[in-house]
Amino acid sequence: QVELVESGGGLVQPGGSLRLSCAASGSIFGRNAMGWYRQAPGKQRELVATITSDSNTNYAESVKGRFTISRDNAENAVSLQMNSLTPEDTAVYYCNLKIHRILRDYDYWGQGTQVTVSS
């Protein structure tokens, strides 16, 4: 049983910064990836950034150079530092954990946290 708890969303002006955090309960075994996805009104959910258990990172082109994803030492938490925010970053941000197993992958999601970028 894995639970993801997110925090750090809020309202910020364009050019500002926010830091999202996600803590995972339970044990995480083997190959896995933690990351953030977002869904804006009227748009489909998209990947923002991920970081794997072997320390590989992946970013959406729209956030490269502005966002930084990191994991804690125990790899049971992930943070997303978001700088130079624009109104296009406004969305509900969801923490994600993917655990790879032989037969199938297990996918866990947080409840979502609202990020609003507005003057």
Phi and psi restraints in degrees (value plus and minus 20) as a CYANA .aco file:
   2 VAL   PHI    -145.3  -105.3
   2 VAL   PSI     113.1   153.1
   3 GLU   PHI    -144.1  -104.1
   3 GLU   PSI     115.0   155.0
   4 LEU   PHI    -131.0   -91.0
   4 LEU   PSI     106.3   146.3
   5 VAL   PHI    -138.5   -98.5
   5 VAL   PSI     101.6   141.6
   6 GLU   PHI    -125.0   -85.0
   6 GLU   PSI     134.4   174.4
   7 SER   PHI    -175.9  -135.9
   7 SER   PSI     143.5   183.5
   8 GLY   PHI      89.4   129.4
   8 GLY   PSI     -26.5    13.5
   9 GLY   PHI     -90.5   -50.5
   9 GLY   PSI     147.4   187.4
  10 GLY   PHI     144.3   184.3
  10 GLY   PSI    -186.5  -146.5
  11 LEU   PHI    -122.6   -82.6
  11 LEU   PSI     112.3   152.3
  12 VAL   PHI    -164.5  -124.5
  12 VAL   PSI     129.9   169.9
  13 GLN   PHI     -98.6   -58.6
  13 GLN   PSI     135.2   175.2
  14 PRO   PHI     -73.4   -33.4
  14 PRO   PSI     117.6   157.6
  15 GLY   PHI      70.1   110.1
  15 GLY   PSI     -30.0    10.0
  16 GLY   PHI    -102.9   -62.9
  16 GLY   PSI    -195.1  -155.1
  17 SER   PHI    -152.9  -112.9
  17 SER   PSI     130.8   170.8
  18 LEU   PHI    -162.0  -122.0
  18 LEU   PSI     134.3   174.3
  19 ARG   PHI    -145.7  -105.7
  19 ARG   PSI      98.9   138.9
  20 LEU   PHI    -115.9   -75.9
  20 LEU   PSI     121.8   161.8
  21 SER   PHI    -149.8  -109.8
  21 SER   PSI     128.9   168.9
  22 CYS   PHI    -162.6  -122.6
  22 CYS   PSI     104.9   144.9
  23 ALA   PHI    -132.0   -92.0
  23 ALA   PSI     113.4   153.4
  24 ALA   PHI    -124.6   -84.6
  24 ALA   PSI     109.7   149.7
  25 SER   PHI    -108.4   -68.4
  25 SER   PSI     145.1   185.1
  26 GLY   PHI      57.4    97.4
  26 GLY   PSI     159.7   199.7
  27 SER   PHI    -112.7   -72.7
  27 SER   PSI     124.5   164.5
  28 ILE   PHI    -136.3   -96.3
  28 ILE   PSI      96.2   136.2
  29 PHE   PHI    -128.3   -88.3
  29 PHE   PSI     124.4   164.4
  30 GLY   PHI      44.8    84.8
  30 GLY   PSI    -173.0  -133.0
  31 ARG   PHI     -91.7   -51.7
  31 ARG   PSI     113.3   153.3
  32 ASN   PHI    -176.0  -136.0
  32 ASN   PSI     147.3   187.3
  33 ALA   PHI    -160.5  -120.5
  33 ALA   PSI     119.7   159.7
  34 MET   PHI    -138.5   -98.5
  34 MET   PSI     127.8   167.8
  35 GLY   PHI    -191.9  -151.9
  35 GLY   PSI    -191.3  -151.3
  36 TRP   PHI    -148.0  -108.0
  36 TRP   PSI     116.0   156.0
  37 TYR   PHI    -141.5  -101.5
  37 TYR   PSI     140.7   180.7
  38 ARG   PHI    -161.8  -121.8
  38 ARG   PSI     134.4   174.4
  39 GLN   PHI    -157.9  -117.9
  39 GLN   PSI      97.3   137.3
  40 ALA   PHI    -112.9   -72.9
  40 ALA   PSI     137.7   177.7
  41 PRO   PHI     -75.5   -35.5
  41 PRO   PSI     110.4   150.4
  42 GLY   PHI      56.4    96.4
  42 GLY   PSI     -14.7    25.3
  43 LYS   PHI    -144.5  -104.5
  43 LYS   PSI     140.3   180.3
  44 GLN   PHI    -101.4   -61.4
  44 GLN   PSI     139.0   179.0
  45 ARG   PHI     -85.6   -45.6
  45 ARG   PSI     118.9   158.9
  46 GLU   PHI    -153.4  -113.4
  46 GLU   PSI     131.3   171.3
  47 LEU   PHI     -90.7   -50.7
  47 LEU   PSI     117.2   157.2
  48 VAL   PHI    -123.8   -83.8
  48 VAL   PSI     -76.4   -36.4
  49 ALA   PHI    -182.2  -142.2
  49 ALA   PSI     127.0   167.0
  50 THR   PHI    -156.4  -116.4
  50 THR   PSI     137.0   177.0
  51 ILE   PHI    -159.7  -119.7
  51 ILE   PSI     110.8   150.8
  52 THR   PHI    -114.6   -74.6
  52 THR   PSI     150.3   190.3
  53 SER   PHI     -87.8   -47.8
  53 SER   PSI     -38.9     1.1
  54 ASP   PHI    -121.4   -81.4
  54 ASP   PSI       2.3    42.3
  55 SER   PHI      54.8    94.8
  55 SER   PSI      -1.0    39.0
  56 ASN   PHI    -106.5   -66.5
  56 ASN   PSI     118.4   158.4
  57 THR   PHI    -134.3   -94.3
  57 THR   PSI     133.3   173.3
  58 ASN   PHI    -163.3  -123.3
  58 ASN   PSI     113.0   153.0
  59 TYR   PHI    -147.2  -107.2
  59 TYR   PSI     124.9   164.9
  60 ALA   PHI     -83.9   -43.9
  60 ALA   PSI     124.9   164.9
  61 GLU   PHI     -78.1   -38.1
  61 GLU   PSI     -52.3   -12.3
  62 SER   PHI     -90.1   -50.1
  62 SER   PSI     -35.8     4.2
  63 VAL   PHI    -136.6   -96.6
  63 VAL   PSI     -23.9    16.1
  64 LYS   PHI     -78.8   -38.8
  64 LYS   PSI     114.3   154.3
  65 GLY   PHI      65.4   105.4
  65 GLY   PSI     -32.3     7.7
  66 ARG   PHI    -133.6   -93.6
  66 ARG   PSI     -56.3   -16.3
  67 PHE   PHI    -128.6   -88.6
  67 PHE   PSI     128.0   168.0
  68 THR   PHI    -154.7  -114.7
  68 THR   PSI     106.8   146.8
  69 ILE   PHI    -123.9   -83.9
  69 ILE   PSI     124.4   164.4
  70 SER   PHI    -169.5  -129.5
  70 SER   PSI     139.2   179.2
  71 ARG   PHI    -141.9  -101.9
  71 ARG   PSI     134.5   174.5
  72 ASP   PHI     -98.7   -58.7
  72 ASP   PSI     156.6   196.6
  73 ASN   PHI     -82.8   -42.8
  73 ASN   PSI     -53.4   -13.4
  74 ALA   PHI    -106.8   -66.8
  74 ALA   PSI     -22.6    17.4
  75 GLU   PHI      36.6    76.6
  75 GLU   PSI      14.6    54.6
  76 ASN   PHI    -133.4   -93.4
  76 ASN   PSI     -10.8    29.2
  77 ALA   PHI    -168.8  -128.8
  77 ALA   PSI     132.4   172.4
  78 VAL   PHI    -157.6  -117.6
  78 VAL   PSI     123.5   163.5
  79 SER   PHI    -147.2  -107.2
  79 SER   PSI     132.8   172.8
  80 LEU   PHI    -149.3  -109.3
  80 LEU   PSI      89.8   129.8
  81 GLN   PHI    -107.3   -67.3
  81 GLN   PSI     100.7   140.7
  82 MET   PHI    -136.0   -96.0
  82 MET   PSI      97.0   137.0
  83 ASN   PHI    -137.5   -97.5
  83 ASN   PSI     143.7   183.7
  84 SER   PHI      30.4    70.4
  84 SER   PSI      28.0    68.0
  85 LEU   PHI     -87.9   -47.9
  85 LEU   PSI     125.3   165.3
  86 THR   PHI    -144.2  -104.2
  86 THR   PSI     143.0   183.0
  87 PRO   PHI     -76.6   -36.6
  87 PRO   PSI     -46.5    -6.5
  88 GLU   PHI     -88.9   -48.9
  88 GLU   PSI     -33.7     6.3
  89 ASP   PHI    -103.5   -63.5
  89 ASP   PSI     -26.5    13.5
  90 THR   PHI     -82.8   -42.8
  90 THR   PSI     104.1   144.1
  91 ALA   PHI    -196.8  -156.8
  91 ALA   PSI     149.7   189.7
  92 VAL   PHI    -107.8   -67.8
  92 VAL   PSI     105.4   145.4
  93 TYR   PHI    -122.2   -82.2
  93 TYR   PSI     110.2   150.2
  94 TYR   PHI    -136.6   -96.6
  94 TYR   PSI     109.5   149.5
  95 CYS   PHI     -97.5   -57.5
  95 CYS   PSI     121.3   161.3
  96 ASN   PHI    -153.2  -113.2
  96 ASN   PSI     121.1   161.1
  97 LEU   PHI    -147.1  -107.1
  97 LEU   PSI     105.3   145.3
  98 LYS   PHI    -136.1   -96.1
  98 LYS   PSI     100.4   140.4
  99 ILE   PHI    -129.4   -89.4
  99 ILE   PSI     102.1   142.1
 100 HIS   PHI    -110.9   -70.9
 100 HIS   PSI     107.2   147.2
 101 ARG   PHI    -146.4  -106.4
 101 ARG   PSI     151.5   191.5
 102 ILE   PHI     -83.3   -43.3
 102 ILE   PSI     -66.4   -26.4
 103 LEU   PHI    -103.5   -63.5
 103 LEU   PSI     -56.3   -16.3
 104 ARG   PHI    -184.1  -144.1
 104 ARG   PSI     149.5   189.5
 105 ASP   PHI    -114.5   -74.5
 105 ASP   PSI     131.5   171.5
 106 TYR   PHI    -131.5   -91.5
 106 TYR   PSI     112.2   152.2
 107 ASP   PHI    -140.8  -100.8
 107 ASP   PSI     103.5   143.5
 108 TYR   PHI    -143.6  -103.6
 108 TYR   PSI     125.5   165.5
 109 TRP   PHI    -151.6  -111.6
 109 TRP   PSI     124.2   164.2
 110 GLY   PHI     -99.7   -59.7
 110 GLY   PSI     156.4   196.4
 111 GLN   PHI     -96.1   -56.1
 111 GLN   PSI     -38.3     1.7
 112 GLY   PHI      77.4   117.4
 112 GLY   PSI     123.8   163.8
 113 THR   PHI    -154.5  -114.5
 113 THR   PSI     115.0   155.0
 114 GLN   PHI    -100.5   -60.5
 114 GLN   PSI     110.5   150.5
 115 VAL   PHI    -138.6   -98.6
 115 VAL   PSI     101.6   141.6
 116 THR   PHI    -143.1  -103.1
 116 THR   PSI     104.1   144.1
 117 VAL   PHI    -134.0   -94.0
 117 VAL   PSI      92.0   132.0
 118 SER   PHI    -176.2  -136.2
 118 SER   PSI     125.9   165.9
